[in-house]
Amino acid sequence: MLALYHADTAVCAAKVRVTLAEKALPFEGKLLDLGRGDQFAPDYRKLNPNAAVPTLVHDGWVLTESTVINEYLDEAFPAPALRPADAKGRARMRLWTKREDQIHDAINTMTVAIVFRADLLEKPPEERRKRYENIPDPAKREKWRQLLEQGLDAGYVADALGRFNKLFRDMDTALAEGPWLLGDAFSLADIGLISFFSRMEAMESAGIWRDHYPRVADWFERCKARPSYKTAIADYIPAARAAHFTRVSTPLRGKVEQAFARVMATA
Ligand SMILES: N[C@@H](CCC(=O)N[C@@H](CS)C(=O)NCC(=O)O)C(=O)O
């Protein structure tokens, strides 16, 4: 039996749900509320010492890290295959999946700067601190602190947008060869990025690829047209949360686009 500890809008957890949906694998979902701090509960940290989602439990065996979980699922449940059959193809795939942590960090930067900051600024300082002071990694904790103080002006934001620009450029080159990142076959390389794009779109920031990288925009539309997008991503986003994302993100859209244009000009 498969159980997945996840959270409705958490991008890393959504990556794994897309793989489960593509393979039509049933799983017992255990939803955590990250805003409430469920990830810091001592019992959960025994499963995932990083206090993060997702965590997969397969017949009692525990596995963390979404990129590793996705490859594990494809090995343990081979049909339909989401990795190339040959070693060279799989190596090419891993050049994409290897980047996911870095891109996730950039997504997290943008989400903290745009949405979580807006939410937390309405709360008293001690509650604000509580949201990040339990994060086990000191570098991540410090990033949250600076982003809550400085928002889109923090240096982390230009760094995140630079990573997106490089990703879009590389995707654009790959997508000249076929509809998916590895050519004709949809794979874990595509799956690993979809929820990141979904998050940026929810934060009214899709212009950073739509206005500059049309092949990337077409790729994301193809991903959204797959049934797994609805099952694993769209259906998990509560309507009120989507509306909240739109409300807090819309006033910042111009600032994000200008910052991205600056990054492109100096790349
Ligand atoms: N590298 C890990 C990252 C996991 C991660 O940071 N997950 C986020 C959600 S996407 C989380 O649970 N954050 C905890 C928090 O917000 O305190 C993975 O890919 O599984």
The ligand as an SDF file (V2000), in Angstrom:
LIG
                    3D

 20 19  0  0  0  0  0  0  0  0999 V2000
   13.9110   18.7030   -1.5340 N   0  0  0  0  0  0  0  0  0  0  0  0
   12.6510   18.4200   -0.8680 C   0  0  0  0  0  0  0  0  0  0  0  0
   11.9910   19.7370   -0.5120 C   0  0  0  0  0  0  0  0  0  0  0  0
   10.7540   19.5340    0.3220 C   0  0  0  0  0  0  0  0  0  0  0  0
   10.1400   20.8620    0.7350 C   0  0  0  0  0  0  0  0  0  0  0  0
   10.8450   21.8510    1.0390 O   0  0  0  0  0  0  0  0  0  0  0  0
    8.8070   20.8750    0.7530 N   0  0  0  0  0  0  0  0  0  0  0  0
    8.1030   22.0770    1.1360 C   0  0  0  0  0  0  0  0  0  0  0  0
    6.7760   22.1730    0.3920 C   0  0  0  0  0  0  0  0  0  0  0  0
    6.9890   22.2540   -1.3520 S   0  0  0  0  0  0  0  0  0  0  0  0
    7.7880   22.0320    2.6210 C   0  0  0  0  0  0  0  0  0  0  0  0
    7.2880   21.0480    3.1000 O   0  0  0  0  0  0  0  0  0  0  0  0
    8.1230   23.1090    3.3500 N   0  0  0  0  0  0  0  0  0  0  0  0
    7.9720   23.1310    4.7680 C   0  0  0  0  0  0  0  0  0  0  0  0
    7.6260   24.5050    5.3040 C   0  0  0  0  0  0  0  0  0  0  0  0
    7.0700   25.3210    4.5290 O   0  0  0  0  0  0  0  0  0  0  0  0
    7.8990   24.7460    6.4940 O   0  0  0  0  0  0  0  0  0  0  0  0
   11.7580   17.5910   -1.8100 C   0  0  0  0  0  0  0  0  0  0  0  0
   11.8650   17.7620   -3.0330 O   0  0  0  0  0  0  0  0  0  0  0  0
   11.0010   16.7590   -1.3210 O   0  0  0  0  0  0  0  0  0  0  0  0
  1  2  1  0
  2  3  1  0
  2 18  1  0
  3  4  1  0
  4  5  1  0
  5  6  2  0
  5  7  1  0
  7  8  1  0
  8  9  1  0
  8 11  1  0
  9 10  1  0
 11 12  2  0
 11 13  1  0
 13 14  1  0
 14 15  1  0
 15 16  2  0
 15 17  1  0
 18 19  2  0
 18 20  1  0
M  END
$$$$
